[in-house]
C-alpha cells in the first residue's frame, strides 16, 4: 500500500520541485518540536504514526515477546510510518517516551531506527530509497532486589539526526518511520512472563518527538502578484498570492492566524481585511490579500519586502519574506550626454561651441519637461542660447534632445573658464528637476616629451638587415584641447638618415587628444660608424603646434654606437698596476734605485672586455731602445688580469723615462678608441752608487751575490707559475 502511495506521489513531487521557491527567506520558527503518537491502526506489524493526541480511554498494546522466552536477543516489535506531503528540513534532535507493562522483567531494552523512505528524482527512472537517519539503544533495569512489574516508561531523552543524505532538505512526498525492536531479560525460575508496549490513549500516550521544519512559505511563480494601476485616483492596488505547504497536511494550519505585512510601510500596509487563507490541495494553502498602496504614505516605485505569516495548530509561527518590485505612478528624468558630447567644451578666441544632451523620461507616465537657461555668470561679450525647443513632450521611456550654443568674443583670455546652467523640470512634479552645468574653456596649447631618454646606446648587431635602428619616444598634449604637431628629427651626422613613423608609416605631423599621449618610432640609419664607435652623436626632435596652436617642445640627447663589453677585448695598464723594485712609483725615493742594481718592473695588464685576447707582446722602452720585452703567449681571458715582469738590467744614473707598450704590434682585435690606455710612461730617477764592500751585504734585495740570485730566481719562478695558471 505504501509503495503504491510513493509511486502515485512521484508526479506531484516532480511538479512541486519545479515550482519550489528560490527567493523567499524563511523566518519565524525555523524549526519546531512535533509529537507523533504510536497508533494501533496497524496492518500486521506496520502501524501509523498519528499527529493527533489519542482520545480513546482504553489503551492498545503490542506484545513485546512471546513464550517461550529467549534472553537478551532483539526481536522486531512494530514499525510506525507517516506520509509527508511537502518538503521539510530535519532539525538536530529527537526523543521518545514508550509505555511498558510487564511482569517479572529484570531488564528491557529498545532499539529504535528512524528512517525516511523517499523518491530519488536524480535517478532515471526515479527509484525509492530508504535512508536511516538515527539508530539508538535505550533500556530500563529493575533496582536490585526488585522486578519491572506494572506500568512504567522507557525514554530516550535526546539523540541526534543524520542529515547527510539531505543537504538541501527532505523532498516532498516522503515517508517518515520508526522501527522498534525489544530485548528482555526475565526473572529466573518463573513462568509468568509478560511484556507489552502500550499506547493510543491519553493515559498511555507513547510518542515520538522530532525537531524539524514542516511548513514552507514561498512564492511559487511571479504570477502570484498583480499590480492593478487604474485611472481612478487612489485606486491602484497590488494583489498578493503566496503558496504555503505543510508536510503534515494543510488542515494543520491555523487559517485564522494568517497575515501579510509590507516591511518599511507604516502599519504594515493597507489590506482592508482582504488577507485570507485559501485551500490549494491536501498539503498546501494560499495566503492572499490586496494591498491598497496608494492609501499609504511615501510609497514609491522600488523593491518591497512582503512578510507572509501563518501558525500551525500547535501554535508555531511560520514566516517568510518575499521581494516584489512595485511600480507606482511616478515622475522622473535623467540627463545624459551622447557620444562626442560632454558638459565641458573648448573654443578658440572669437569662436563658438554647441552642446547637446539627452533628456530621458524615467517616469512611468507621459510628461512635459520645461527647459530654462541661466547665463547670468557670463562676462560681457559672451553669448548663450537654446537652439532646440524650450519644452519636451515625452511619453514614458522615451527621450529628447536639448541643444545649447555658447560664443566667446575675440578678447577672451586663453585658458579662461565660463559657466552657464540649464535646468530641466518635470511638469507633472516640479520637485523632479535636474541642473546641467556647462563649462566652456578658451583653448590653450602645449606639448611635452614624456620620460625622454638621456642617451641612446646602439649595438651595431641590433641594426636590421637594411642597417636601420628603431626606438620610441612619447609625446603628450599638455594643452586644453586636441592639437596637431609638426615633427622634425635630425642628427649631427649629415650622412645619417632619420625619420618619424607610426605603425610603419612615415609621418610629418601628429594629432593628439587633450591630456593624451602618443608613441612615435624614430627610425635611424647610422652609416660609417666604424671609426667612431663610442663617440656621441647629437640627436634633436622637435614638435610644434600647427596654427592656430602655439605649443612647442624639443628633445635632444646623444646617440652612441658601441659594442657591448662582453663582445670586445680591451687591454689596459695604469701606473697603479706597476711596482718598481716592489714599490709603487708614488712612494719611490732617490735611494730606492741606483745604477749598480737592475731595475725590475712588475706590471698587471687588464682585459676590460668580456672576450679573451690572443697572444700579444709587452715591450719596455728607454727612448727608442727596447730594453726588455715579454710575450703573453696564452692571451688574457675575458675580464682577466695577467702579471708581467720586465727588467732594466743596466740602468743609467740620472733622470729617465721608461715607456711600456702593451700590444704595440696590434695583434689583439681592439678598437682604436680603446688603445689609448695600452701605453704608460714612467719617469724615474736612478742614483749613482759606487760598489763597496757593503754592496755585497745580503740585506739588499737586488744586490749581486747569493742572496740576490736567490731572490731573482724566486721571482722568475713565481712569474712562470702565475702565467701558467692564467
C-alpha positions in Angstrom: 0.0 0.0 0.0 2.8 2.4 0.9 4.7 1.6 -2.3 1.6 2.5 -4.2 1.4 5.8 -2.3 5.0 6.6 -3.2 4.5 5.7 -6.9 1.4 7.9 -7.2 3.2 10.8 -5.4 6.0 10.9 -8.0 4.1 13.1 -10.4 3.1 15.5 -7.7 6.7 15.6 -6.4 8.0 16.5 -9.8 5.6 19.4 -10.2 6.4 20.7 -6.7 10.2 20.6 -7.3 9.8 22.7 -10.5 7.7 25.3 -8.7 9.7 25.4 -5.4 10.6 28.9 -4.2 14.0 30.4 -4.8 13.8 33.9 -3.3 11.8 33.6 -0.2 13.5 34.0 3.1 12.1 31.8 5.9 11.6 33.4 9.3 9.6 32.8 12.5 10.1 29.4 13.9 12.6 27.8 11.5 12.2 24.5 13.4 9.6 23.2 15.9 9.2 20.1 18.1 6.3 18.0 16.8 5.0 15.0 18.7 3.9 11.8 16.8 1.9 9.2 18.7 2.1 5.4 18.4 -1.2 4.5 16.9 -2.7 1.0 17.0 -4.0 1.4 13.5 -1.9 -1.4 12.0 -1.7 -3.8 9.2 0.4 -6.7 10.6 3.4 -5.1 12.2 3.1 -1.8 10.1 1.3 0.9 12.1 0.5 4.5 11.6 2.2 7.5 13.4 -0.6 9.8 14.5 -0.4 13.6 14.7 -3.4 14.0 16.9 -3.3 13.2 20.6 -5.0 9.9 21.4 -8.6 10.2 22.7 -9.5 6.5 23.4 -9.8 5.7 27.1 -8.7 2.1 26.5 -5.0 1.7 25.7 -3.8 -0.5 22.9 -0.9 -2.8 23.3 1.8 -4.7 21.3 3.2 -7.9 22.7 6.9 -7.3 23.3 7.9 -11.0 23.4 6.0 -14.3 23.3 6.7 -17.6 25.0 9.0 -19.4 25.1 11.2 -16.6 26.1 14.8 -16.2 24.8 17.0 -14.0 26.8 19.0 -10.9 25.6 18.1 -11.0 21.9 16.4 -8.2 19.9 13.2 -9.1 18.3 11.2 -6.8 15.9 8.1 -5.4 17.5 6.5 -3.0 15.1 7.1 -0.2 12.6 5.2 3.1 12.6 5.1 5.3 9.5 3.6 8.6 8.4 3.4 10.0 4.8 4.7 13.6 4.4 3.1 15.8 1.8 5.5 18.7 1.5 9.2 19.5 1.8 10.8 19.5 5.2 14.1 20.1 6.9 15.4 17.9 9.6 16.3 19.5 12.9 19.1 18.5 15.2 17.4 16.1 17.7 14.5 13.8 18.6 13.3 11.9 21.7 10.6 9.5 22.6 8.6 8.1 25.5 7.3 4.5 25.4 4.9 3.0 27.9 5.6 -0.6 29.0 3.5 -3.0 31.1 5.3 -6.1 32.2 5.7 -8.8 34.9 8.9 -10.5 36.1 11.2 -8.4 33.9 14.7 -7.7 35.2 15.7 -5.6 32.2 14.1 -4.3 29.0 15.9 -2.7 26.1 14.7 -0.9 23.0 16.5 -0.5 19.7 14.9 2.2 17.5 15.7 3.0 13.9 14.4 6.3 12.4 14.2 6.2 8.6 12.9 8.1 5.6 11.6 6.4 2.5 11.9 8.8 -0.5 11.8 9.0 -4.2 15.3 9.9 -5.7 14.4 12.0 -8.7 18.1 12.2 -9.7 17.8 8.6 -10.9 16.2 8.0 -14.3 13.8 6.3 -13.8 13.3 7.5 -10.2 13.7 4.9 -7.5 12.5 4.6 -4.0 15.3 4.8 -1.4 15.3 4.2 2.4 17.7 6.2 4.5 18.3 5.7 8.2 18.6 9.0 10.0 19.2 7.6 13.5 19.7 4.3 15.4 19.6 4.3 19.1 19.5 1.8 22.0 17.9 2.6 25.4 16.7 0.4 28.3 15.4 0.2 31.8 16.7 -2.1 34.5 15.0 -3.0 37.8 16.7 -1.9 41.0 18.5 -4.6 43.0 16.1 -7.0 44.6 13.1 -5.8 42.5 11.4 -6.6 39.2 9.9 -4.4 36.5 6.2 -5.1 37.1 3.2 -3.0 36.2 3.3 0.2 34.1 6.4 2.3 33.5 8.0 4.3 30.7 11.3 3.8 28.8 12.5 7.1 27.5 15.1 8.4 25.0 15.9 11.9 26.3 17.7 13.2 23.2 19.6 11.9 20.1 21.0 13.4 17.0 19.7 13.1 13.5 21.9 12.2 10.5 21.0 14.7 7.8 23.9 14.0 5.4 21.7 12.4 2.8 19.5 15.5 2.7 21.8 18.6 2.4 19.0 20.6 0.7 16.2 19.3 2.9 14.0 16.3 2.6 11.9 16.3 -0.6 8.1 16.3 -0.6 6.0 13.1 -0.6 8.3 11.0 1.6 7.5 8.5 4.3 8.8 9.1 7.8 9.0 6.0 10.0 10.3 4.4 13.2 11.2 0.7 13.7 11.1 -0.7 17.2 12.9 -3.8 18.5 13.0 -5.2 22.0 15.3 -7.3 24.1 14.2 -8.6 27.5 15.9 -10.3 30.4 13.4 -12.1 32.5 13.4 -13.1 36.2 14.7 -16.6 36.5 12.6 -19.6 37.5 9.3 -18.0 36.7 6.7 -19.0 34.2 4.6 -15.8 34.3 6.5 -13.6 31.9 4.7 -10.8 30.1 5.6 -7.6 28.4 3.5 -5.2 26.4 4.1 -1.8 24.7 1.1 0.4 25.4 -0.2 3.4 23.7 -3.0 5.1 21.8 -4.7 6.5 24.9 -4.4 9.7 26.9 -3.0 7.8 29.9 -0.6 5.8 27.9 0.5 8.2 25.1 3.6 6.6 23.8 5.0 9.2 21.4 8.0 10.3 19.3 9.0 14.0 19.3 11.1 15.2 16.4 12.5 18.7 15.7 12.1 19.8 12.1 10.6 22.4 9.8 7.5 21.1 8.1 5.9 24.4 7.0 7.3 26.2 3.9 6.1 29.6 2.7 7.2 30.9 -0.7 6.1 32.5 -3.9 5.7 29.7 -6.4 5.9 32.0 -9.5 5.7 35.7 -10.4 2.1 35.4 -11.4 1.1 35.4 -7.8 1.5 39.2 -8.0 -0.8 41.5 -10.0 -0.2 45.3 -9.9 -3.6 46.9 -10.9 -2.9 50.5 -11.9 -6.2 52.2 -12.8 -7.3 55.7 -13.8 -9.2 56.2 -10.6 -7.3 58.3 -8.1 -6.2 56.2 -5.2 -7.5 53.1 -6.8 -4.2 51.3 -7.6 -3.5 48.1 -5.7 -1.3 45.0 -5.6 -2.8 41.5 -5.4 -0.5 39.1 -3.5 -0.9 35.3 -3.5 1.7 33.1 -1.7 1.9 29.4 -1.6 2.2 27.6 1.9 3.0 23.9 2.2 2.7 21.8 5.3 4.3 18.3 5.2 1.8 17.2 7.9 -1.2 18.4 6.0 -2.8 21.7 5.2 -5.5 21.1 7.9 -2.9 21.5 10.5 -2.5 25.2 9.6 -4.4 27.8 11.6 -6.1 29.9 8.9 -7.2 32.5 11.4 -3.6 33.4 12.1 -2.7 34.4 8.5 -1.2 37.8 7.9 0.6 39.9 5.2 2.8 42.8 6.2 4.7 45.2 4.0 8.1 45.9 5.6 9.0 49.6 5.9 5.5 50.8 5.4 3.6 52.3 8.4 1.0 49.9 9.8 2.3 47.1 7.5 0.3 48.4 4.6 -3.5 48.9 3.9 -5.1 45.5 3.2 -8.8 46.2 4.2 -9.4 42.7 5.7 -8.6 41.1 2.4 -6.0 38.7 3.8 -7.3 35.1 3.8 -6.0 31.6 3.6 -7.4 29.6 0.6 -7.2 25.8 0.0 -4.9 24.6 -2.7 -4.6 20.8 -2.1 -4.2 18.4 0.8 -0.8 19.7 1.8 -0.9 23.3 0.7 -2.9 26.5 1.0 -2.7 30.0 -0.4 -2.1 33.2 1.6 -3.6 36.0 -0.4 -4.6 39.7 0.0 -4.8 43.0 -1.8 -2.5 45.9 -0.8 -4.1 49.3 -1.5 -0.7 51.1 -1.6 -1.9 54.5 -2.7 -3.6 54.9 0.7 -0.2 54.6 2.4 2.3 57.3 2.8 5.7 57.6 1.0 5.1 54.6 -1.3 7.3 54.9 -4.4 8.4 52.5 -7.1 11.0 50.0 -5.9 11.6 46.7 -4.2 9.4 45.9 -1.2 9.7 43.0 1.2 6.4 41.3 2.0 6.2 39.2 5.1 3.7 36.3 5.0 2.9 34.6 8.3 0.8 31.7 9.4 0.7 29.5 12.6 0.1 25.8 12.8 -2.4 24.2 15.2 0.3 23.7 17.8 1.0 27.4 18.0 4.3 27.5 16.0 4.5 30.6 13.9 6.0 30.3 10.3 7.0 33.3 8.3 8.8 34.2 5.0 9.8 37.4 3.3 9.2 37.8 -0.4 10.6 40.6 -2.5 8.5 42.4 -5.1 9.4 45.2 -7.4 6.5 47.6 -7.2 5.8 50.2 -9.8 3.6 53.2 -8.9 2.8 56.4 -10.9 5.9 58.4 -10.6 7.7 61.2 -12.5 11.4 61.1 -13.2 14.1 62.3 -15.6 17.6 61.5 -16.4 20.1 63.6 -18.3 22.8 62.0 -20.4 25.4 63.3 -22.8 25.6 61.4 -26.0 28.7 60.1 -27.8 31.0 63.0 -28.8 29.4 65.4 -26.3 30.1 66.4 -22.7 29.4 69.2 -20.2 32.9 70.6 -20.8 33.9 72.3 -24.1 36.7 74.2 -25.7 36.6 77.0 -28.2 39.1 79.5 -29.7 39.0 83.1 -29.1 36.1 84.6 -31.1 34.7 81.1 -31.7 31.6 79.2 -30.8 30.7 75.7 -29.5 27.5 73.7 -29.5 26.5 71.5 -26.5 23.9 68.7 -26.8 22.5 66.4 -24.1 19.6 63.9 -23.9 16.6 64.1 -21.5 15.1 60.7 -20.6 11.6 60.4 -19.2 12.3 58.0 -16.4 8.8 58.2 -15.0 6.1 55.7 -15.8 3.8 58.1 -17.5 3.8 60.9 -20.1 5.5 64.1 -19.0 6.3 67.6 -20.4 9.7 69.0 -19.4 10.5 72.7 -19.3 14.0 73.9 -20.4 15.4 77.1 -18.8 18.9 78.7 -19.4 20.7 80.8 -16.8 23.7 82.8 -18.4 23.9 85.4 -15.7 27.5 84.4 -14.9 28.8 85.0 -18.4 31.2 88.1 -18.8 30.4 90.9 -21.2 30.8 89.8 -24.8 29.8 86.2 -24.3 26.5 84.8 -25.5 24.5 81.6 -24.8 21.2 80.4 -26.5 18.9 77.4 -26.6 18.9 76.1 -30.1 16.2 73.4 -29.6 12.6 73.7 -28.3 12.1 75.1 -24.8 9.8 72.2 -23.9 9.9 68.4 -24.4 6.7 66.3 -24.5 7.9 62.8 -23.8 5.9 59.6 -23.4 7.1 57.0 -20.8 10.5 55.6 -21.6 11.3 58.0 -24.5 13.9 60.8 -24.7 14.5 64.1 -26.4 17.5 66.4 -27.2 18.5 69.8 -25.9 21.0 71.9 -27.8 22.8 75.0 -26.5 25.3 77.3 -28.2 28.0 79.3 -26.4 30.0 82.1 -28.2 33.2 83.8 -27.0 34.5 87.2 -28.0 37.9 87.7 -29.7 39.0 89.4 -26.5 38.5 86.3 -24.4 41.6 85.3 -22.4 43.3 82.0 -23.2 42.5 79.4 -20.5 39.6 81.3 -19.1 36.6 79.2 -18.0 33.0 80.3 -18.1 29.8 78.5 -16.9 26.1 78.5 -17.7 23.3 76.4 -16.1 20.5 74.7 -17.9 17.5 73.5 -15.8 15.1 70.7 -16.8 11.9 70.5 -14.8 9.0 68.0 -14.9 5.6 69.4 -15.4 4.0 66.6 -13.5 6.1 67.1 -10.4 8.1 70.3 -10.1 10.2 68.7 -7.4 11.6 66.5 -10.2 14.3 68.6 -11.9 17.9 68.4 -12.9 20.6 71.0 -13.5 23.2 70.8 -16.2 26.3 73.0 -15.7 28.1 73.7 -19.0 31.7 74.8 -18.6 33.4 76.4 -21.6 37.2 77.0 -21.7 39.2 79.1 -24.1 41.8 76.9 -25.6 45.5 76.7 -24.6 48.2 74.8 -26.4 51.2 72.8 -25.1 53.3 69.7 -25.8 55.9 67.7 -23.9 58.1 64.7 -24.3 57.3 62.1 -21.6 60.2 60.4 -19.8 62.7 61.1 -22.6 66.0 59.1 -22.7 69.2 60.7 -21.5 71.1 58.9 -24.3 70.7 56.0 -26.7 73.4 53.3 -27.0 73.2 51.2 -30.1 74.8 47.8 -30.6 75.6 47.5 -34.3 74.4 44.0 -34.2 70.9 45.3 -33.4 70.6 47.1 -36.7 68.2 45.4 -39.0 69.2 43.8 -42.4 68.9 47.2 -44.0 71.0 48.9 -41.3 68.1 50.6 -39.5 67.6 51.0 -35.8 64.3 51.9 -34.1 63.5 53.4 -30.8 60.3 55.1 -29.4 59.5 58.5 -28.0 56.3 59.5 -26.1 54.6 62.9 -26.9 51.9 64.3 -24.6 49.4 67.0 -25.3 49.6 69.3 -22.3 47.1 71.8 -23.8 43.4 72.1 -23.1 42.2 70.7 -26.4 43.1 68.4 -29.3 46.2 69.6 -31.1 48.3 68.7 -34.2 52.1 68.9 -34.1 54.7 69.2 -36.9 57.5 66.7 -36.1 61.1 67.1 -37.3 64.0 64.8 -36.4 67.8 65.4 -37.2 71.2 64.2 -36.1 74.6 65.9 -36.0 75.8 63.4 -38.6 74.8 64.6 -42.1 75.4 61.1 -43.5 72.9 59.5 -41.1 69.2 59.3 -42.2 66.4 59.7 -39.6 62.6 59.7 -39.9 59.5 59.5 -37.7 57.0 56.7 -38.0 53.7 55.3 -36.5 52.7 51.8 -37.4 55.5 51.5 -40.0 54.3 54.6 -41.9 56.4 57.8 -42.1 54.6 60.9 -40.7 55.4 64.6 -40.7 52.7 65.6 -38.2 50.8 64.0 -35.3 47.4 64.8 -33.8 47.0 64.1 -30.0 43.8 64.5 -27.9 43.8 66.6 -24.8 45.8 65.1 -21.9 46.6 62.1 -24.1 50.0 60.6 -25.0 51.1 59.1 -28.3 54.1 57.0 -29.0 56.2 57.6 -32.2 59.0 55.5 -33.6 62.3 57.1 -34.5 63.9 55.2 -37.5 67.6 55.8 -37.7 70.2 54.6 -40.3 73.7 55.1 -38.9 76.3 54.7 -41.6 80.1 54.9 -41.5 80.2 54.5 -37.7 83.1 52.0 -37.5 85.8 54.6 -36.9 83.7 56.5 -34.3 82.5 53.7 -32.0 81.7 55.1 -28.6 81.6 58.8 -29.9 78.5 60.8 -29.1 76.3 61.9 -32.0 73.7 64.6 -31.2 70.0 64.0 -31.9 67.2 66.5 -32.0 63.4 66.0 -32.2 61.0 69.0 -32.3 57.2 69.1 -32.0 55.4 72.4 -32.9 51.7 73.1 -32.9 50.2 73.8 -36.3 48.3 77.1 -36.4 46.3 78.4 -34.5 48.2 76.4 -31.9 51.4 77.8 -30.4 52.8 74.9 -28.3 56.3 73.6 -29.0 58.8 71.3 -27.4 62.3 69.9 -28.3 64.1 66.8 -27.3 67.9 66.3 -27.6 70.3 63.7 -26.4 73.4 61.8 -27.6 73.5 58.6 -29.6 76.4 56.2 -29.1 77.3 53.4 -31.4 79.1 50.9 -29.3 79.8 47.2 -29.0 78.9 45.7 -25.6 81.8 44.8 -23.3 81.1 41.1 -23.4 81.9 41.0 -27.1 85.2 43.0 -27.2 88.7 42.9 -26.0 90.2 45.9 -24.2 93.8 45.8 -22.9 94.8 48.5 -20.4 97.6 49.3 -17.9 97.9 52.1 -15.4 100.5 53.4 -13.1 98.6 51.8 -10.2 99.3 48.4 -11.8 103.1 48.9 -11.7 105.6 48.0 -9.0 109.2 49.2 -9.4 111.5 47.1 -7.4 108.5 46.1 -5.3 107.2 49.6 -4.7 104.6 51.8 -6.3 106.0 54.7 -8.2 104.4 57.2 -5.9 106.5 56.2 -2.9 109.9 55.7 -4.6 112.7 57.7 -3.2 116.1 58.7 -4.6 117.8 55.9 -2.6 115.4 53.1 -4.0 117.1 52.9 -7.4 120.8 53.0 -8.3 122.8 52.3 -11.3 124.6 49.4 -9.7 121.5 47.2 -9.4 119.0 46.0 -12.1 115.5 47.6 -12.0 112.6 45.3 -12.1 109.0 46.3 -13.1 106.1 44.1 -12.2 103.0 45.0 -14.3 99.4 43.9 -14.1 97.7 44.0 -17.5 93.9 44.0 -17.6 91.4 42.8 -20.2 88.5 45.1 -19.6 86.3 43.3 -22.2 84.5 40.1 -21.9 86.2 38.5 -24.9 89.5 36.6 -24.5 92.6 38.0 -26.2 95.0 36.1 -28.4 98.8 36.2 -27.8 100.4 39.6 -27.7 103.7 41.3 -26.7 104.7 43.8 -24.0 107.8 46.0 -24.5 109.8 48.2 -22.2 111.5 51.2 -24.0 114.2 53.7 -23.0 113.8 56.3 -25.6 113.7 54.4 -28.9 115.6 51.4 -27.4 113.8 48.2 -26.4 115.5 47.2 -23.2 113.1 44.3 -22.4 110.1 42.5 -23.7 107.7 39.8 -22.8 105.3 37.5 -24.8 101.9 36.8 -23.3 101.5 33.6 -25.3 98.2 32.4 -23.8 96.5 35.8 -24.0 94.1 37.1 -21.2 90.6 35.7 -20.6 87.5 38.0 -20.6 87.7 40.5 -17.7 91.0 38.8 -16.6 94.4 40.0 -15.4 97.9 39.0 -16.4 101.1 39.8 -14.3 104.2 40.5 -16.4 107.8 41.2 -15.2 110.2 43.5 -17.2 113.8 44.3 -16.3 116.3 47.1 -16.9 119.5 45.2 -16.4 121.9 48.1 -16.6 120.1 51.3 -15.5 121.8 54.6 -16.3 122.1 57.1 -13.5 120.1 60.3 -13.6 116.5 61.0 -14.7 115.0 58.7 -17.2 111.6 58.0 -18.7 110.6 54.3 -19.2 107.8 53.6 -21.6 105.7 50.4 -21.5 103.8 49.4 -24.7 101.2 46.7 -24.5 100.4 45.1 -27.8 102.5 47.5 -29.8 102.0 45.4 -33.0 98.2 45.5 -32.5 97.8 41.7 -32.6 94.7 41.9 -30.4 91.4 42.9 -32.1 90.9 46.0 -30.2 89.0 49.2 -31.2 91.3 52.1 -31.8 89.4 54.2 -29.3 90.3 51.6 -26.7 94.1 51.6 -27.3 94.9 54.9 -25.5 95.4 53.0 -22.2 97.8 50.5 -23.8 100.8 52.8 -23.2 102.4 54.0 -20.0 105.2 56.5 -19.4 107.2 56.2 -16.1 109.6 59.0 -15.1 112.2 57.7 -12.7 115.5 58.8 -11.1 118.4 56.5 -10.8 121.2 57.4 -8.3 124.8 56.7 -8.9 126.3 54.3 -6.4 129.9 53.1 -6.1 130.4 49.5 -5.4 131.9 48.9 -1.9 132.3 46.0 0.5 128.9 47.0 1.9 127.4 46.4 -1.5 127.7 42.7 -1.0 125.6 42.8 2.2 122.8 40.1 1.9 120.3 42.6 3.3 119.9 44.3 -0.1 117.2 42.5 -2.1 118.6 43.2 -5.6 122.3 43.2 -5.0 124.7 40.9 -6.9 125.5 37.9 -4.6 124.0 34.8 -3.4 121.0 36.5 -1.8 120.1 38.5 -4.9 120.4 35.4 -7.1 118.0 33.5 -4.8 115.6 36.4 -4.8 115.7 36.7 -8.6 115.2 33.0 -9.1 112.1 33.1 -6.8 110.6 36.0 -8.7 111.1 34.3 -12.0 109.6 31.1 -10.7 106.6 32.9 -9.3 106.0 34.7 -12.6 106.1 31.4 -14.6 103.6 29.8 -12.2 101.3 32.7 -12.4 101.4 32.7 -16.2 100.6 29.1 -16.4 97.7 29.4 -14.1 96.2 32.1 -16.2 
